[in-house]
């Protein structure tokens, strides 16, 4: 009880999905660092915090 549910418009969800997809494609083409470990944990946790600033 007392939970606040934030409304996320469909356009914002789609924008966040496209950004995640583009980052995954970029990471596939240009892997980061020599460890060979992708940063999938950080990109997934920031998906809800996409700013609307250009």
PDB file of N, CA, C and O in Angstrom, chain B, residues numbered from 101:
ATOM      1  N   UNK B 101       0.822  -1.188   0.000  1.00  0.00           N
ATOM      2  CA  UNK B 101       0.000   0.000   0.000  1.00  0.00           C
ATOM      3  C   UNK B 101       0.866   1.251   0.000  1.00  0.00           C
ATOM      4  O   UNK B 101       1.967   1.247   0.550  1.00  0.00           O
ATOM      5  N   UNK B 102       0.387   2.290  -0.596  1.00  0.00           N
ATOM      6  CA  UNK B 102       1.133   3.523  -0.632  1.00  0.00           C
ATOM      7  C   UNK B 102       2.206   3.580  -1.703  1.00  0.00           C
ATOM      8  O   UNK B 102       3.017   4.507  -1.710  1.00  0.00           O
ATOM      9  N   UNK B 103       2.230   2.606  -2.611  1.00  0.00           N
ATOM     10  CA  UNK B 103       3.228   2.617  -3.673  1.00  0.00           C
ATOM     11  C   UNK B 103       2.844   3.636  -4.740  1.00  0.00           C
ATOM     12  O   UNK B 103       1.671   3.800  -5.076  1.00  0.00           O
ATOM     13  N   UNK B 104       3.845   4.304  -5.254  1.00  0.00           N
ATOM     14  CA  UNK B 104       3.624   5.256  -6.335  1.00  0.00           C
ATOM     15  C   UNK B 104       4.075   4.597  -7.630  1.00  0.00           C
ATOM     16  O   UNK B 104       5.220   4.161  -7.752  1.00  0.00           O
ATOM     17  N   UNK B 105       3.180   4.530  -8.577  1.00  0.00           N
ATOM     18  CA  UNK B 105       3.484   3.938  -9.870  1.00  0.00           C
ATOM     19  C   UNK B 105       3.636   5.052 -10.884  1.00  0.00           C
ATOM     20  O   UNK B 105       2.718   5.845 -11.093  1.00  0.00           O
ATOM     21  N   UNK B 106       4.792   5.110 -11.507  1.00  0.00           N
ATOM     22  CA  UNK B 106       5.079   6.168 -12.482  1.00  0.00           C
ATOM     23  C   UNK B 106       4.569   5.751 -13.857  1.00  0.00           C
ATOM     24  O   UNK B 106       4.858   4.650 -14.328  1.00  0.00           O
ATOM     25  N   UNK B 107       3.816   6.630 -14.493  1.00  0.00           N
ATOM     26  CA  UNK B 107       3.333   6.377 -15.834  1.00  0.00           C
ATOM     27  C   UNK B 107       4.455   6.658 -16.821  1.00  0.00           C
ATOM     28  O   UNK B 107       5.036   7.743 -16.816  1.00  0.00           O
ATOM     29  N   UNK B 108       4.760   5.673 -17.674  1.00  0.00           N
ATOM     30  CA  UNK B 108       5.792   5.844 -18.689  1.00  0.00           C
ATOM     31  C   UNK B 108       5.107   5.745 -20.054  1.00  0.00           C
ATOM     32  O   UNK B 108       4.592   4.687 -20.417  1.00  0.00           O
ATOM     33  N   UNK B 109       5.102   6.836 -20.800  1.00  0.00           N
ATOM     34  CA  UNK B 109       4.463   6.815 -22.113  1.00  0.00           C
ATOM     35  C   UNK B 109       5.113   5.789 -23.043  1.00  0.00           C
ATOM     36  O   UNK B 109       6.289   5.456 -22.898  1.00  0.00           O
ATOM     37  N   UNK B 110       4.336   5.304 -23.981  1.00  0.00           N
ATOM     38  CA  UNK B 110       4.821   4.301 -24.923  1.00  0.00           C
ATOM     39  C   UNK B 110       6.023   4.821 -25.708  1.00  0.00           C
ATOM     40  O   UNK B 110       6.969   4.073 -25.954  1.00  0.00           O
ATOM     41  N   UNK B 111       5.997   6.083 -26.100  1.00  0.00           N
ATOM     42  CA  UNK B 111       7.103   6.666 -26.863  1.00  0.00           C
ATOM     43  C   UNK B 111       8.405   6.640 -26.058  1.00  0.00           C
ATOM     44  O   UNK B 111       9.473   6.376 -26.610  1.00  0.00           O
ATOM     45  N   UNK B 112       8.314   6.912 -24.758  1.00  0.00           N
ATOM     46  CA  UNK B 112       9.512   6.907 -23.911  1.00  0.00           C
ATOM     47  C   UNK B 112      10.058   5.490 -23.746  1.00  0.00           C
ATOM     48  O   UNK B 112      11.271   5.284 -23.750  1.00  0.00           O
ATOM     49  N   UNK B 113       9.165   4.520 -23.602  1.00  0.00           N
ATOM     50  CA  UNK B 113       9.603   3.111 -23.506  1.00  0.00           C
ATOM     51  C   UNK B 113      10.285   2.682 -24.797  1.00  0.00           C
ATOM     52  O   UNK B 113      11.319   2.015 -24.765  1.00  0.00           O
ATOM     53  N   UNK B 114       9.707   3.063 -25.935  1.00  0.00           N
ATOM     54  CA  UNK B 114      10.277   2.704 -27.230  1.00  0.00           C
ATOM     55  C   UNK B 114      11.643   3.366 -27.408  1.00  0.00           C
ATOM     56  O   UNK B 114      12.572   2.737 -27.914  1.00  0.00           O
ATOM     57  N   UNK B 115      11.773   4.619 -27.000  1.00  0.00           N
ATOM     58  CA  UNK B 115      13.049   5.340 -27.088  1.00  0.00           C
ATOM     59  C   UNK B 115      14.112   4.636 -26.245  1.00  0.00           C
ATOM     60  O   UNK B 115      15.242   4.451 -26.695  1.00  0.00           O
ATOM     61  N   UNK B 116      13.755   4.251 -25.041  1.00  0.00           N
ATOM     62  CA  UNK B 116      14.702   3.559 -24.162  1.00  0.00           C
ATOM     63  C   UNK B 116      15.103   2.212 -24.768  1.00  0.00           C
ATOM     64  O   UNK B 116      16.265   1.816 -24.683  1.00  0.00           O
ATOM     65  N   UNK B 117      14.148   1.510 -25.377  1.00  0.00           N
ATOM     66  CA  UNK B 117      14.446   0.220 -26.006  1.00  0.00           C
ATOM     67  C   UNK B 117      15.407   0.404 -27.173  1.00  0.00           C
ATOM     68  O   UNK B 117      16.356  -0.365 -27.325  1.00  0.00           O
ATOM     69  N   UNK B 118      15.165   1.416 -27.991  1.00  0.00           N
ATOM     70  CA  UNK B 118      16.042   1.672 -29.134  1.00  0.00           C
ATOM     71  C   UNK B 118      17.448   2.053 -28.694  1.00  0.00           C
ATOM     72  O   UNK B 118      18.427   1.651 -29.323  1.00  0.00           O
ATOM     73  N   UNK B 119      17.554   2.828 -27.615  1.00  0.00           N
ATOM     74  CA  UNK B 119      18.870   3.197 -27.089  1.00  0.00           C
ATOM     75  C   UNK B 119      19.612   1.971 -26.590  1.00  0.00           C
ATOM     76  O   UNK B 119      20.802   1.810 -26.861  1.00  0.00           O
ATOM     77  N   UNK B 120      18.912   1.095 -25.855  1.00  0.00           N
ATOM     78  CA  UNK B 120      19.552  -0.147 -25.380  1.00  0.00           C
ATOM     79  C   UNK B 120      20.017  -1.001 -26.551  1.00  0.00           C
ATOM     80  O   UNK B 120      21.113  -1.561 -26.521  1.00  0.00           O
ATOM     81  N   UNK B 121      19.185  -1.101 -27.579  1.00  0.00           N
ATOM     82  CA  UNK B 121      19.526  -1.897 -28.744  1.00  0.00           C
ATOM     83  C   UNK B 121      20.733  -1.306 -29.481  1.00  0.00           C
ATOM     84  O   UNK B 121      21.619  -2.044 -29.912  1.00  0.00           O
ATOM     85  N   UNK B 122      20.766   0.012 -29.625  1.00  0.00           N
ATOM     86  CA  UNK B 122      21.888   0.668 -30.290  1.00  0.00           C
ATOM     87  C   UNK B 122      23.176   0.479 -29.493  1.00  0.00           C
ATOM     88  O   UNK B 122      24.234   0.241 -30.075  1.00  0.00           O
ATOM     89  N   UNK B 123      23.096   0.582 -28.175  1.00  0.00           N
ATOM     90  CA  UNK B 123      24.293   0.378 -27.337  1.00  0.00           C
ATOM     91  C   UNK B 123      24.797  -1.049 -27.448  1.00  0.00           C
ATOM     92  O   UNK B 123      26.006  -1.280 -27.474  1.00  0.00           O
ATOM     93  N   UNK B 124      23.883  -2.009 -27.513  1.00  0.00           N
ATOM     94  CA  UNK B 124      24.281  -3.410 -27.653  1.00  0.00           C
ATOM     95  C   UNK B 124      24.970  -3.633 -29.000  1.00  0.00           C
ATOM     96  O   UNK B 124      25.982  -4.331 -29.075  1.00  0.00           O
ATOM     97  N   UNK B 125      24.421  -3.039 -30.058  1.00  0.00           N
ATOM     98  CA  UNK B 125      25.045  -3.159 -31.381  1.00  0.00           C
ATOM     99  C   UNK B 125      26.426  -2.514 -31.391  1.00  0.00           C
ATOM    100  O   UNK B 125      27.368  -3.083 -31.942  1.00  0.00           O
ATOM    101  N   UNK B 126      26.555  -1.347 -30.795  1.00  0.00           N
ATOM    102  CA  UNK B 126      27.838  -0.646 -30.728  1.00  0.00           C
ATOM    103  C   UNK B 126      28.862  -1.491 -29.967  1.00  0.00           C
ATOM    104  O   UNK B 126      30.013  -1.619 -30.383  1.00  0.00           O
ATOM    105  N   UNK B 127      28.424  -2.056 -28.857  1.00  0.00           N
ATOM    106  CA  UNK B 127      29.318  -2.875 -28.034  1.00  0.00           C
ATOM    107  C   UNK B 127      29.760  -4.125 -28.795  1.00  0.00           C
ATOM    108  O   UNK B 127      30.887  -4.593 -28.627  1.00  0.00           O
ATOM    109  N   UNK B 128      28.879  -4.657 -29.623  1.00  0.00           N
ATOM    110  CA  UNK B 128      29.219  -5.830 -30.418  1.00  0.00           C
ATOM    111  C   UNK B 128      30.278  -5.471 -31.469  1.00  0.00           C
ATOM    112  O   UNK B 128      31.180  -6.265 -31.737  1.00  0.00           O
ATOM    113  N   UNK B 129      30.170  -4.284 -32.059  1.00  0.00           N
ATOM    114  CA  UNK B 129      31.104  -3.857 -33.102  1.00  0.00           C
ATOM    115  C   UNK B 129      32.408  -3.363 -32.490  1.00  0.00           C
ATOM    116  O   UNK B 129      33.488  -3.700 -32.976  1.00  0.00           O
ATOM    117  N   UNK B 130      32.316  -2.566 -31.426  1.00  0.00           N
ATOM    118  CA  UNK B 130      33.479  -1.985 -30.765  1.00  0.00           C
ATOM    119  C   UNK B 130      33.526  -2.452 -29.316  1.00  0.00           C
ATOM    120  O   UNK B 130      33.107  -1.717 -28.422  1.00  0.00           O
ATOM    121  N   UNK B 131      34.026  -3.656 -29.065  1.00  0.00           N
ATOM    122  CA  UNK B 131      34.068  -4.161 -27.682  1.00  0.00           C
ATOM    123  C   UNK B 131      34.929  -3.260 -26.791  1.00  0.00           C
ATOM    124  O   UNK B 131      35.947  -2.725 -27.229  1.00  0.00           O
ATOM    125  N   UNK B 132      34.507  -3.106 -25.551  1.00  0.00           N
ATOM    126  CA  UNK B 132      35.236  -2.238 -24.622  1.00  0.00           C
ATOM    127  C   UNK B 132      36.281  -3.027 -23.852  1.00  0.00           C
ATOM    128  O   UNK B 132      36.037  -4.157 -23.430  1.00  0.00           O
ATOM    129  N   UNK B 133      37.444  -2.423 -23.675  1.00  0.00           N
ATOM    130  CA  UNK B 133      38.496  -2.979 -22.826  1.00  0.00           C
ATOM    131  C   UNK B 133      39.035  -4.315 -23.297  1.00  0.00           C
ATOM    132  O   UNK B 133      38.571  -4.882 -24.287  1.00  0.00           O
ATOM    133  N   UNK B 134      40.024  -4.805 -22.566  1.00  0.00           N
ATOM    134  CA  UNK B 134      40.640  -6.080 -22.893  1.00  0.00           C
ATOM    135  C   UNK B 134      40.075  -7.228 -22.093  1.00  0.00           C
ATOM    136  O   UNK B 134      40.438  -8.380 -22.330  1.00  0.00           O
ATOM    137  N   UNK B 135      39.179  -6.937 -21.134  1.00  0.00           N
ATOM    138  CA  UNK B 135      38.656  -8.003 -20.286  1.00  0.00           C
ATOM    139  C   UNK B 135      37.655  -8.878 -21.029  1.00  0.00           C
ATOM    140  O   UNK B 135      37.419 -10.018 -20.629  1.00  0.00           O
ATOM    141  N   UNK B 136      37.057  -8.359 -22.115  1.00  0.00           N
ATOM    142  CA  UNK B 136      36.093  -9.131 -22.874  1.00  0.00           C
ATOM    143  C   UNK B 136      34.742  -9.232 -22.201  1.00  0.00           C
ATOM    144  O   UNK B 136      33.888 -10.012 -22.622  1.00  0.00           O
ATOM    145  N   UNK B 137      34.547  -8.453 -21.166  1.00  0.00           N
ATOM    146  CA  UNK B 137      33.288  -8.506 -20.419  1.00  0.00           C
ATOM    147  C   UNK B 137      32.450  -7.286 -20.779  1.00  0.00           C
ATOM    148  O   UNK B 137      32.881  -6.147 -20.600  1.00  0.00           O
ATOM    149  N   UNK B 138      31.241  -7.540 -21.291  1.00  0.00           N
ATOM    150  CA  UNK B 138      30.342  -6.441 -21.662  1.00  0.00           C
ATOM    151  C   UNK B 138      29.698  -5.853 -20.419  1.00  0.00           C
ATOM    152  O   UNK B 138      29.524  -6.546 -19.416  1.00  0.00           O
ATOM    153  N   UNK B 139      29.344  -4.580 -20.482  1.00  0.00           N
ATOM    154  CA  UNK B 139      28.708  -3.904 -19.357  1.00  0.00           C
ATOM    155  C   UNK B 139      27.196  -3.990 -19.462  1.00  0.00           C
ATOM    156  O   UNK B 139      26.521  -2.962 -19.515  1.00  0.00           O
ATOM    157  N   UNK B 140      26.660  -5.187 -19.493  1.00  0.00           N
ATOM    158  CA  UNK B 140      25.210  -5.344 -19.640  1.00  0.00           C
ATOM    159  C   UNK B 140      24.476  -4.976 -18.361  1.00  0.00           C
ATOM    160  O   UNK B 140      23.324  -4.547 -18.426  1.00  0.00           O
ATOM    161  N   UNK B 141      25.097  -5.127 -17.215  1.00  0.00           N
ATOM    162  CA  UNK B 141      24.438  -4.802 -15.950  1.00  0.00           C
ATOM    163  C   UNK B 141      24.178  -3.314 -15.795  1.00  0.00           C
ATOM    164  O   UNK B 141      23.140  -2.922 -15.263  1.00  0.00           O
ATOM    165  N   UNK B 142      25.100  -2.484 -16.249  1.00  0.00           N
ATOM    166  CA  UNK B 142      24.916  -1.050 -16.078  1.00  0.00           C
ATOM    167  C   UNK B 142      23.914  -0.488 -17.064  1.00  0.00           C
ATOM    168  O   UNK B 142      23.151   0.410 -16.709  1.00  0.00           O
ATOM    169  N   UNK B 143      23.890  -0.985 -18.287  1.00  0.00           N
ATOM    170  CA  UNK B 143      22.955  -0.429 -19.263  1.00  0.00           C
ATOM    171  C   UNK B 143      21.519  -0.817 -18.928  1.00  0.00           C
ATOM    172  O   UNK B 143      20.597  -0.047 -19.195  1.00  0.00           O
ATOM    173  N   UNK B 144      21.317  -1.985 -18.354  1.00  0.00           N
ATOM    174  CA  UNK B 144      19.968  -2.400 -17.988  1.00  0.00           C
ATOM    175  C   UNK B 144      19.424  -1.634 -16.797  1.00  0.00           C
ATOM    176  O   UNK B 144      18.226  -1.358 -16.732  1.00  0.00           O
ATOM    177  N   UNK B 145      20.291  -1.287 -15.850  1.00  0.00           N
ATOM    178  CA  UNK B 145      19.816  -0.591 -14.662  1.00  0.00           C
ATOM    179  C   UNK B 145      19.513   0.874 -14.936  1.00  0.00           C
ATOM    180  O   UNK B 145      18.732   1.482 -14.204  1.00  0.00           O
ATOM    181  N   UNK B 146      20.109   1.456 -15.971  1.00  0.00           N
ATOM    182  CA  UNK B 146      19.875   2.849 -16.303  1.00  0.00           C
ATOM    183  C   UNK B 146      18.752   3.042 -17.307  1.00  0.00           C
ATOM    184  O   UNK B 146      18.464   4.171 -17.701  1.00  0.00           O
ATOM    185  N   UNK B 147      18.126   1.976 -17.717  1.00  0.00           N
ATOM    186  CA  UNK B 147      17.098   2.056 -18.757  1.00  0.00           C
ATOM    187  C   UNK B 147      15.921   2.928 -18.322  1.00  0.00           C
ATOM    188  O   UNK B 147      15.327   3.607 -19.160  1.00  0.00           O
ATOM    189  N   UNK B 148      15.574   2.926 -17.055  1.00  0.00           N
ATOM    190  CA  UNK B 148      14.458   3.714 -16.575  1.00  0.00           C
ATOM    191  C   UNK B 148      14.843   5.169 -16.331  1.00  0.00           C
ATOM    192  O   UNK B 148      13.975   6.006 -16.079  1.00  0.00           O
ATOM    193  N   UNK B 149      16.125   5.474 -16.404  1.00  0.00           N
ATOM    194  CA  UNK B 149      16.590   6.814 -16.088  1.00  0.00           C
ATOM    195  C   UNK B 149      17.018   7.578 -17.329  1.00  0.00           C
ATOM    196  O   UNK B 149      17.885   8.449 -17.248  1.00  0.00           O
ATOM    197  N   UNK B 150      16.429   7.269 -18.469  1.00  0.00           N
ATOM    198  CA  UNK B 150      16.777   7.953 -19.712  1.00  0.00           C
ATOM    199  C   UNK B 150      16.228   9.376 -19.653  1.00  0.00           C
ATOM    200  O   UNK B 150      15.040   9.584 -19.407  1.00  0.00           O
ATOM    201  N   UNK B 151      17.104  10.348 -19.880  1.00  0.00           N
ATOM    202  CA  UNK B 151      16.672  11.737 -19.819  1.00  0.00           C
ATOM    203  C   UNK B 151      16.048  12.150 -21.141  1.00  0.00           C
ATOM    204  O   UNK B 151      16.319  11.552 -22.183  1.00  0.00           O
ATOM    205  N   UNK B 152      15.217  13.169 -21.089  1.00  0.00           N
ATOM    206  CA  UNK B 152      14.567  13.640 -22.301  1.00  0.00           C
ATOM    207  C   UNK B 152      15.334  14.782 -22.941  1.00  0.00           C
ATOM    208  O   UNK B 152      14.865  15.375 -23.913  1.00  0.00           O
ATOM    209  N   UNK B 153      16.512  15.100 -22.406  1.00  0.00           N
ATOM    210  CA  UNK B 153      17.328  16.173 -22.957  1.00  0.00           C
ATOM    211  C   UNK B 153      18.017  15.716 -24.219  1.00  0.00           C
ATOM    212  O   UNK B 153      18.440  14.563 -24.299  1.00  0.00           O
ATOM    213  N   UNK B 154      18.145  16.590 -25.218  1.00  0.00           N
ATOM    214  CA  UNK B 154      18.807  16.197 -26.473  1.00  0.00           C
ATOM    215  C   UNK B 154      20.299  16.022 -26.329  1.00  0.00           C
ATOM    216  O   UNK B 154      20.978  15.694 -27.301  1.00  0.00           O
TER     217      UNK B 154
END
